[in-house]
Amino acid sequence: MAEMAKRSEVKAFEEFVDENRKAVWYTEYLEEVQRLEKEDPALLEESDITIEQLKKKLEGYIAYR
């Protein structure tokens, strides 16, 4: 069975990356995920998409240092 992405990871993609339609540093994306998890621990639960699906959505938006 495929590993599911956390709800915080999906929300960070939708609100921080995709909504702004700009590339972000991967470290900034991770910081946003952590911020969301602190604000709402329920976001630690599994989402309805796999980590692999989320990675494909992130392609083209994420820059690495």
N, CA, C and O atoms as CSV, one atom per row, in Angstrom:
chain,resi,resn,atom,element,x,y,z
A,1,MET,N,N,0.841,-1.185,0.000
A,1,MET,CA,C,0.000,0.000,0.000
A,1,MET,C,C,0.884,1.246,0.000
A,1,MET,O,O,1.905,1.294,0.685
A,2,ALA,N,N,0.492,2.220,-0.752
A,2,ALA,CA,C,1.275,3.447,-0.876
A,2,ALA,C,C,1.163,4.288,0.391
A,2,ALA,O,O,0.129,4.309,1.058
A,3,GLU,N,N,2.244,4.971,0.701
A,3,GLU,CA,C,2.263,5.850,1.872
A,3,GLU,C,C,1.499,7.134,1.548
A,3,GLU,O,O,1.685,7.737,0.491
A,4,MET,N,N,0.649,7.529,2.469
A,4,MET,CA,C,-0.198,8.697,2.248
A,4,MET,C,C,0.487,9.958,2.776
A,4,MET,O,O,1.188,9.922,3.787
A,5,ALA,N,N,0.273,11.062,2.081
A,5,ALA,CA,C,0.795,12.355,2.522
A,5,ALA,C,C,-0.032,12.858,3.704
A,5,ALA,O,O,-1.207,12.515,3.837
A,6,LYS,N,N,0.577,13.657,4.545
A,6,LYS,CA,C,-0.153,14.255,5.664
A,6,LYS,C,C,-1.025,15.394,5.139
A,6,LYS,O,O,-0.708,16.024,4.131
A,7,ARG,N,N,-2.112,15.640,5.831
A,7,ARG,CA,C,-3.017,16.727,5.443
A,7,ARG,C,C,-2.288,18.072,5.450
A,7,ARG,O,O,-2.594,18.944,4.636
A,8,SER,N,N,-1.329,18.247,6.360
A,8,SER,CA,C,-0.560,19.495,6.428
A,8,SER,C,C,0.282,19.700,5.172
A,8,SER,O,O,0.427,20.828,4.701
A,9,GLU,N,N,0.837,18.622,4.629
A,9,GLU,CA,C,1.644,18.724,3.413
A,9,GLU,C,C,0.799,19.140,2.223
A,9,GLU,O,O,1.224,19.946,1.395
A,10,VAL,N,N,-0.400,18.583,2.146
A,10,VAL,CA,C,-1.310,18.934,1.050
A,10,VAL,C,C,-1.784,20.375,1.192
A,10,VAL,O,O,-1.827,21.123,0.215
A,11,LYS,N,N,-2.139,20.758,2.415
A,11,LYS,CA,C,-2.617,22.125,2.647
A,11,LYS,C,C,-1.516,23.134,2.335
A,11,LYS,O,O,-1.790,24.174,1.736
A,12,ALA,N,N,-0.279,22.846,2.729
A,12,ALA,CA,C,0.837,23.739,2.428
A,12,ALA,C,C,1.007,23.878,0.920
A,12,ALA,O,O,1.270,24.972,0.422
A,13,PHE,N,N,0.857,22.779,0.197
A,13,PHE,CA,C,0.954,22.858,-1.263
A,13,PHE,C,C,-0.157,23.738,-1.820
A,13,PHE,O,O,0.100,24.643,-2.615
A,14,GLU,N,N,-1.387,23.474,-1.405
A,14,GLU,CA,C,-2.536,24.191,-1.962
A,14,GLU,C,C,-2.521,25.679,-1.627
A,14,GLU,O,O,-2.813,26.509,-2.488
A,15,GLU,N,N,-2.183,26.025,-0.387
A,15,GLU,CA,C,-2.277,27.419,0.048
A,15,GLU,C,C,-0.982,28.207,-0.086
A,15,GLU,O,O,-1.021,29.413,-0.333
A,16,PHE,N,N,0.149,27.561,0.070
A,16,PHE,CA,C,1.428,28.266,0.071
A,16,PHE,C,C,2.109,28.225,-1.292
A,16,PHE,O,O,2.763,29.189,-1.690
A,17,VAL,N,N,1.960,27.127,-1.999
A,17,VAL,CA,C,2.667,26.956,-3.267
A,17,VAL,C,C,1.740,27.200,-4.450
A,17,VAL,O,O,1.958,28.133,-5.223
A,18,ASP,N,N,0.717,26.379,-4.600
A,18,ASP,CA,C,-0.140,26.417,-5.783
A,18,ASP,C,C,-0.932,27.722,-5.882
A,18,ASP,O,O,-1.067,28.279,-6.972
A,19,GLU,N,N,-1.446,28.206,-4.776
A,19,GLU,CA,C,-2.257,29.427,-4.801
A,19,GLU,C,C,-1.447,30.633,-5.248
A,19,GLU,O,O,-1.968,31.517,-5.928
A,20,ASN,N,N,-0.178,30.673,-4.869
A,20,ASN,CA,C,0.691,31.796,-5.223
A,20,ASN,C,C,1.319,31.643,-6.602
A,20,ASN,O,O,1.850,32.604,-7.159
A,21,ARG,N,N,1.255,30.437,-7.148
A,21,ARG,CA,C,1.797,30.153,-8.487
A,21,ARG,C,C,3.236,30.623,-8.644
A,21,ARG,O,O,3.613,31.181,-9.675
A,22,LYS,N,N,4.031,30.390,-7.607
A,22,LYS,CA,C,5.439,30.762,-7.691
A,22,LYS,C,C,6.286,29.639,-7.120
A,22,LYS,O,O,5.820,28.826,-6.321
A,23,ALA,N,N,7.522,29.615,-7.542
A,23,ALA,CA,C,8.438,28.613,-7.004
A,23,ALA,C,C,8.836,29.011,-5.589
A,23,ALA,O,O,8.980,30.196,-5.287
A,24,VAL,N,N,9.010,28.036,-4.742
A,24,VAL,CA,C,9.455,28.272,-3.372
A,24,VAL,C,C,10.607,27.327,-3.063
A,24,VAL,O,O,10.750,26.277,-3.690
A,25,TRP,N,N,11.414,27.706,-2.102
A,25,TRP,CA,C,12.473,26.822,-1.643
A,25,TRP,C,C,11.835,25.673,-0.894
A,25,TRP,O,O,10.832,25.854,-0.204
A,26,TYR,N,N,12.407,24.503,-1.027
A,26,TYR,CA,C,11.889,23.324,-0.343
A,26,TYR,C,C,11.884,23.547,1.170
A,26,TYR,O,O,10.966,23.106,1.862
A,27,THR,N,N,12.908,24.229,1.682
A,27,THR,CA,C,12.968,24.496,3.122
A,27,THR,C,C,11.799,25.381,3.561
A,27,THR,O,O,11.268,25.194,4.656
A,28,GLU,N,N,11.390,26.338,2.728
A,28,GLU,CA,C,10.238,27.188,3.057
A,28,GLU,C,C,8.952,26.371,3.076
A,28,GLU,O,O,8.084,26.579,3.924
A,29,TYR,N,N,8.841,25.453,2.147
A,29,TYR,CA,C,7.676,24.560,2.115
A,29,TYR,C,C,7.607,23.743,3.404
A,29,TYR,O,O,6.539,23.613,4.003
A,30,LEU,N,N,8.748,23.191,3.831
A,30,LEU,CA,C,8.785,22.397,5.061
A,30,LEU,C,C,8.446,23.252,6.284
A,30,LEU,O,O,7.760,22.785,7.193
A,31,GLU,N,N,8.916,24.483,6.312
A,31,GLU,CA,C,8.591,25.394,7.416
A,31,GLU,C,C,7.092,25.665,7.461
A,31,GLU,O,O,6.502,25.736,8.539
A,32,GLU,N,N,6.484,25.816,6.303
A,32,GLU,CA,C,5.039,26.043,6.240
A,32,GLU,C,C,4.279,24.816,6.745
A,32,GLU,O,O,3.287,24.955,7.460
A,33,VAL,N,N,4.731,23.631,6.384
A,33,VAL,CA,C,4.117,22.390,6.864
A,33,VAL,C,C,4.186,22.353,8.391
A,33,VAL,O,O,3.188,22.055,9.047
A,34,GLN,N,N,5.347,22.651,8.956
A,34,GLN,CA,C,5.513,22.633,10.409
A,34,GLN,C,C,4.633,23.680,11.085
A,34,GLN,O,O,4.057,23.408,12.139
A,35,ARG,N,N,4.519,24.860,10.505
A,35,ARG,CA,C,3.679,25.915,11.066
A,35,ARG,C,C,2.220,25.463,11.098
A,35,ARG,O,O,1.532,25.652,12.102
A,36,LEU,N,N,1.752,24.871,10.010
A,36,LEU,CA,C,0.374,24.392,9.946
A,36,LEU,C,C,0.114,23.309,10.992
A,36,LEU,O,O,-0.948,23.282,11.613
A,37,GLU,N,N,1.079,22.426,11.183
A,37,GLU,CA,C,0.917,21.345,12.165
A,37,GLU,C,C,0.867,21.875,13.590
A,37,GLU,O,O,0.150,21.334,14.432
A,38,LYS,N,N,1.631,22.939,13.865
A,38,LYS,CA,C,1.585,23.548,15.194
A,38,LYS,C,C,0.223,24.182,15.448
A,38,LYS,O,O,-0.334,24.068,16.540
A,39,GLU,N,N,-0.306,24.852,14.428
A,39,GLU,CA,C,-1.596,25.535,14.561
A,39,GLU,C,C,-2.753,24.546,14.678
A,39,GLU,O,O,-3.706,24.789,15.418
A,40,ASP,N,N,-2.675,23.443,13.957
A,40,ASP,CA,C,-3.778,22.482,13.924
A,40,ASP,C,C,-3.231,21.052,13.882
A,40,ASP,O,O,-2.949,20.528,12.804
A,41,PRO,N,N,-3.081,20.419,15.053
A,41,PRO,CA,C,-2.544,19.048,15.096
A,41,PRO,C,C,-3.361,18.033,14.294
A,41,PRO,O,O,-2.843,16.968,13.958
A,42,ALA,N,N,-4.609,18.332,13.984
A,42,ALA,CA,C,-5.421,17.420,13.167
A,42,ALA,C,C,-4.832,17.259,11.766
A,42,ALA,O,O,-5.121,16.280,11.078
A,43,LEU,N,N,-4.019,18.205,11.350
A,43,LEU,CA,C,-3.407,18.137,10.028
A,43,LEU,C,C,-2.303,17.083,9.942
A,43,LEU,O,O,-1.754,16.848,8.865
A,44,LEU,N,N,-1.977,16.451,11.062
A,44,LEU,CA,C,-0.999,15.366,11.060
A,44,LEU,C,C,-1.595,14.070,10.521
A,44,LEU,O,O,-0.868,13.114,10.251
A,45,GLU,N,N,-2.909,14.038,10.368
A,45,GLU,CA,C,-3.576,12.838,9.858
A,45,GLU,C,C,-3.290,12.664,8.375
A,45,GLU,O,O,-2.878,13.597,7.685
A,46,GLU,N,N,-3.520,11.440,7.902
A,46,GLU,CA,C,-3.302,11.149,6.483
A,46,GLU,C,C,-4.318,11.874,5.611
A,46,GLU,O,O,-5.477,12.050,5.989
A,47,SER,N,N,-3.861,12.282,4.453
A,47,SER,CA,C,-4.751,12.897,3.464
A,47,SER,C,C,-5.285,11.805,2.541
A,47,SER,O,O,-5.070,10.616,2.780
A,48,ASP,N,N,-5.969,12.214,1.507
A,48,ASP,CA,C,-6.508,11.246,0.554
A,48,ASP,C,C,-5.625,11.061,-0.676
A,48,ASP,O,O,-6.020,10.389,-1.629
A,49,ILE,N,N,-4.412,11.664,-0.660
A,49,ILE,CA,C,-3.489,11.449,-1.772
A,49,ILE,C,C,-2.182,10.867,-1.242
A,49,ILE,O,O,-1.831,11.042,-0.075
A,50,THR,N,N,-1.486,10.186,-2.109
A,50,THR,CA,C,-0.228,9.552,-1.716
A,50,THR,C,C,0.918,10.563,-1.758
A,50,THR,O,O,0.808,11.631,-2.360
A,51,ILE,N,N,2.003,10.200,-1.112
A,51,ILE,CA,C,3.194,11.049,-1.146
A,51,ILE,C,C,3.685,11.189,-2.580
A,51,ILE,O,O,4.124,12.265,-2.985
A,52,GLU,N,N,3.614,10.117,-3.342
A,52,GLU,CA,C,4.045,10.150,-4.745
A,52,GLU,C,C,3.202,11.133,-5.562
A,52,GLU,O,O,3.741,11.884,-6.376
A,53,GLN,N,N,1.895,11.133,-5.351
A,53,GLN,CA,C,1.023,12.080,-6.056
A,53,GLN,C,C,1.365,13.515,-5.677
A,53,GLN,O,O,1.390,14.395,-6.538
A,54,LEU,N,N,1.627,13.757,-4.397
A,54,LEU,CA,C,1.980,15.099,-3.949
A,54,LEU,C,C,3.312,15.539,-4.551
A,54,LEU,O,O,3.460,16.693,-4.953
A,55,LYS,N,N,4.278,14.628,-4.614
A,55,LYS,CA,C,5.572,14.966,-5.209
A,55,LYS,C,C,5.401,15.405,-6.660
A,55,LYS,O,O,6.053,16.349,-7.106
A,56,LYS,N,N,4.528,14.723,-7.395
A,56,LYS,CA,C,4.288,15.096,-8.793
A,56,LYS,C,C,3.668,16.484,-8.885
A,56,LYS,O,O,3.998,17.255,-9.786
A,57,LYS,N,N,2.768,16.804,-7.955
A,57,LYS,CA,C,2.154,18.142,-7.949
A,57,LYS,C,C,3.188,19.215,-7.631
A,57,LYS,O,O,3.105,20.325,-8.156
A,58,LEU,N,N,4.160,18.902,-6.780
A,58,LEU,CA,C,5.174,19.860,-6.369
A,58,LEU,C,C,6.222,20.117,-7.441
A,58,LEU,O,O,6.891,21.149,-7.415
A,59,GLU,N,N,6.373,19.192,-8.384
A,59,GLU,CA,C,7.377,19.356,-9.441
A,59,GLU,C,C,7.158,20.685,-10.157
A,59,GLU,O,O,6.031,21.045,-10.498
A,60,GLY,N,N,8.234,21.393,-10.375
A,60,GLY,CA,C,8.146,22.666,-11.064
A,60,GLY,C,C,7.927,23.844,-10.131
A,60,GLY,O,O,8.112,24.993,-10.532
A,61,TYR,N,N,7.542,23.579,-8.907
A,61,TYR,CA,C,7.332,24.659,-7.928
A,61,TYR,C,C,8.451,24.727,-6.906
A,61,TYR,O,O,8.734,25.798,-6.368
A,62,ILE,N,N,9.087,23.610,-6.634
A,62,ILE,CA,C,10.046,23.518,-5.536
A,62,ILE,C,C,11.472,23.699,-6.062
A,62,ILE,O,O,11.890,23.052,-7.023
A,63,ALA,N,N,12.203,24.600,-5.401
A,63,ALA,CA,C,13.611,24.800,-5.675
A,63,ALA,C,C,14.401,24.256,-4.489
A,63,ALA,O,O,13.982,24.391,-3.340
A,64,TYR,N,N,15.526,23.651,-4.770
A,64,TYR,CA,C,16.356,23.066,-3.718
A,64,TYR,C,C,17.635,23.845,-3.560
A,64,TYR,O,O,18.213,24.326,-4.534
A,65,ARG,N,N,18.080,23.967,-2.306
A,65,ARG,CA,C,19.343,24.658,-2.028
A,65,ARG,C,C,20.424,23.636,-1.833
A,65,ARG,O,O,21.576,23.994,-1.587
